[in-house]
């Protein structure tokens, strides 16, 4: 009859316990998917001219804006006298005129939402994939792009009303105290909603 060595049995047991503990530790060290992950889509400060300031999300301090600075949700931009700035976000480009205040309300894989608080904001949307949202909010309206195109929003510094100019493309406007300039394109307004879209008869002109 063969007797087993007790010491060998203990060594085998300890090896098994050590292997199990190492597996648990490795699993515990694995990062949770999506926890504190950086946003997949970010904007970029692509041009700065003159006095342009930047305030990062969660910080009230303002610093001079610099080219290639990442732009994310919560960031704020201010262009002062003779200031000009350009921000690139994936399929769109945004231009700030002088005396213009813009905040990034939401920027993720599906939504690009900016808030124009003062001044003039021009922007161009090159592509608008299905399910994507591009929106600009002002103190008295919300403008949502429904087709790629070129757009301009201006807030009157005196009365606070907003002018929406559609140079190309189409969009929906919700709000009051707004005027709408869309060239030889058609528009239709209900009580709080205006829809802008290309005039088919003049589309070729």
C-alpha positions as CSV (number, residue, x, y, z in Angstrom):
1,X,0.0,0.0,0.0
2,X,1.4,3.4,-1.0
3,X,1.2,6.2,1.5
4,X,0.8,9.8,0.3
5,X,3.2,12.4,1.7
6,X,1.2,14.9,3.9
7,X,3.6,17.6,2.9
8,X,3.0,17.2,-0.8
9,X,-0.8,17.3,-0.2
10,X,-0.4,20.6,1.7
11,X,1.8,22.0,-1.1
12,X,-0.8,21.1,-3.7
13,X,-3.6,22.7,-1.6
14,X,-1.7,25.9,-1.1
15,X,-0.9,26.1,-4.9
16,X,-4.6,25.8,-5.7
17,X,-5.5,28.5,-3.1
18,X,-2.8,30.9,-4.5
19,X,-4.1,30.3,-8.1
20,X,-7.7,31.1,-7.1
21,X,-6.6,34.3,-5.2
22,X,-4.5,35.5,-8.2
23,X,-7.6,35.1,-10.4
24,X,-9.8,37.1,-8.1
25,X,-7.2,39.9,-7.8
26,X,-6.8,40.1,-11.5
27,X,-10.6,40.4,-12.0
28,X,-10.8,43.1,-9.3
29,X,-8.1,45.2,-11.1
30,X,-10.0,45.1,-14.4
31,X,-11.5,48.6,-15.1
32,X,-15.3,48.7,-15.4
33,X,-16.3,49.4,-19.0
34,X,-17.6,52.9,-19.3
35,X,-16.5,54.1,-15.9
36,X,-14.8,57.5,-16.1
37,X,-14.1,56.8,-19.8
38,X,-13.2,60.0,-21.8
39,X,-15.8,61.1,-24.3
40,X,-15.4,59.4,-27.7
41,X,-16.3,62.6,-29.6
42,X,-14.7,65.9,-28.6
43,X,-14.4,69.2,-30.4
44,X,-11.2,71.1,-31.2
45,X,-10.3,74.8,-31.2
46,X,-9.1,75.0,-34.8
47,X,-8.6,78.8,-35.1
48,X,-8.2,81.8,-32.8
49,X,-7.7,85.4,-33.7
50,X,-7.8,88.4,-31.3
51,X,-9.1,88.3,-27.8
52,X,-10.7,84.9,-27.3
53,X,-11.2,83.3,-23.8
54,X,-11.9,79.8,-22.7
55,X,-13.4,78.4,-19.4
56,X,-13.1,74.6,-19.0
57,X,-16.1,72.6,-17.7
58,X,-16.5,72.9,-13.9
59,X,-14.1,75.8,-13.6
60,X,-15.0,79.4,-13.4
61,X,-11.5,80.6,-14.3
62,X,-11.0,82.1,-17.8
63,X,-7.8,81.6,-19.8
64,X,-6.7,82.6,-23.3
65,X,-8.0,80.1,-25.9
66,X,-5.4,78.2,-27.8
67,X,-5.5,76.3,-31.1
68,X,-6.0,72.5,-30.8
69,X,-7.6,72.9,-27.3
70,X,-10.1,70.0,-26.8
71,X,-13.7,71.1,-26.4
72,X,-16.1,69.0,-24.3
73,X,-19.4,69.3,-22.6
74,X,-19.5,72.2,-20.1
75,X,-16.8,74.3,-21.8
76,X,-17.5,78.0,-22.4
77,X,-16.0,80.4,-25.0
78,X,-16.0,84.1,-25.2
79,X,-14.7,86.2,-28.1
80,X,-14.2,89.9,-27.3
81,X,-13.8,93.0,-29.4
82,X,-12.3,92.0,-32.8
83,X,-12.1,88.4,-31.6
84,X,-12.8,85.4,-33.9
85,X,-12.7,81.7,-33.2
86,X,-13.4,78.5,-35.0
87,X,-14.4,75.2,-33.4
88,X,-14.4,71.9,-35.3
89,X,-16.7,69.1,-34.1
90,X,-16.7,66.0,-36.2
91,X,-18.9,66.8,-39.2
92,X,-19.5,70.4,-38.4
93,X,-17.5,73.7,-38.1
94,X,-18.5,76.6,-35.9
95,X,-17.4,80.2,-36.2
96,X,-17.8,82.8,-33.3
97,X,-18.0,86.5,-34.2
98,X,-16.9,89.3,-31.9
99,X,-18.7,89.8,-28.6
100,X,-20.0,86.2,-28.7
101,X,-20.6,83.9,-25.8
102,X,-21.1,80.2,-26.4
103,X,-21.4,77.2,-24.0
104,X,-21.2,73.5,-24.9
105,X,-24.4,72.1,-23.4
106,X,-24.0,68.5,-24.6
107,X,-21.4,66.8,-26.8
108,X,-21.4,63.0,-27.2
109,X,-21.5,60.4,-29.9
110,X,-25.1,61.4,-30.8
111,X,-25.6,65.0,-29.8
112,X,-23.9,68.3,-30.5
113,X,-25.8,71.0,-28.6
114,X,-24.4,74.5,-28.1
115,X,-25.9,77.4,-26.3
116,X,-25.5,80.9,-27.9
117,X,-25.8,83.4,-25.0
118,X,-24.7,86.5,-26.9
119,X,-23.4,87.6,-30.3
120,X,-23.2,85.8,-33.6
121,X,-22.6,82.1,-34.4
122,X,-22.1,80.7,-37.9
123,X,-21.9,77.0,-38.5
124,X,-21.8,74.5,-41.3
125,X,-23.0,70.9,-41.0
126,X,-21.4,68.7,-43.7
127,X,-23.1,65.5,-42.9
128,X,-26.0,64.5,-40.6
129,X,-26.2,60.7,-40.1
130,X,-29.4,59.2,-39.0
131,X,-30.0,59.6,-35.3
132,X,-27.5,62.5,-35.0
133,X,-28.7,65.8,-33.4
134,X,-27.3,69.2,-34.0
135,X,-29.0,72.0,-32.0
136,X,-28.3,75.6,-31.0
137,X,-30.2,77.1,-28.1
138,X,-30.6,80.8,-27.4
139,X,-32.3,82.7,-24.6
140,X,-35.6,82.6,-26.5
141,X,-35.5,79.7,-29.0
142,X,-34.1,76.3,-30.0
143,X,-32.9,75.6,-33.5
144,X,-32.5,72.0,-34.6
145,X,-30.7,71.1,-37.9
146,X,-32.6,68.6,-40.1
147,X,-30.3,68.7,-43.1
148,X,-26.7,69.4,-43.8
149,X,-26.1,73.1,-44.7
150,X,-24.9,76.5,-43.6
151,X,-26.5,78.5,-40.8
152,X,-26.2,81.7,-38.8
153,X,-27.8,82.8,-35.5
154,X,-27.6,86.3,-34.3
155,X,-28.8,87.7,-30.9
156,X,-29.8,91.3,-30.9
157,X,-27.8,93.0,-28.2
158,X,-30.6,95.6,-27.6
159,X,-33.9,93.6,-27.6
160,X,-32.5,90.1,-27.1
161,X,-34.4,88.6,-30.0
162,X,-32.7,85.9,-32.2
163,X,-32.4,86.0,-36.0
164,X,-32.0,82.6,-37.7
165,X,-30.5,82.7,-41.2
166,X,-30.5,79.5,-43.3
167,X,-28.1,79.9,-46.2
168,X,-28.4,76.2,-47.2
169,X,-30.1,73.2,-45.6
170,X,-33.1,73.0,-43.4
171,X,-34.1,73.1,-39.7
172,X,-36.8,73.5,-37.1
173,X,-37.2,76.5,-34.8
174,X,-39.0,76.3,-31.5
175,X,-39.6,79.5,-29.5
176,X,-40.7,83.1,-29.6
177,X,-39.2,86.6,-30.2
178,X,-37.3,85.4,-33.3
179,X,-37.0,86.5,-36.9
180,X,-36.2,84.2,-39.7
181,X,-34.2,84.9,-42.9
182,X,-33.9,82.0,-45.3
183,X,-33.3,83.6,-48.7
184,X,-35.6,82.3,-51.4
185,X,-36.5,79.3,-49.3
186,X,-39.9,78.7,-47.9
187,X,-41.0,78.8,-44.3
188,X,-44.0,77.8,-42.3
189,X,-44.8,78.9,-38.8
190,X,-47.2,77.6,-36.2
191,X,-47.7,79.3,-32.8
192,X,-44.3,78.3,-31.4
193,X,-42.7,76.4,-34.2
194,X,-41.2,77.4,-37.5
195,X,-40.0,74.8,-40.1
196,X,-37.4,75.9,-42.6
197,X,-36.7,73.8,-45.7
198,X,-35.4,74.3,-49.3
199,X,-37.7,75.8,-51.9
200,X,-37.8,73.1,-54.6
201,X,-38.8,75.6,-57.3
202,X,-35.7,77.7,-56.5
203,X,-33.3,75.0,-55.5
204,X,-31.5,75.1,-58.7
205,X,-30.9,78.8,-58.7
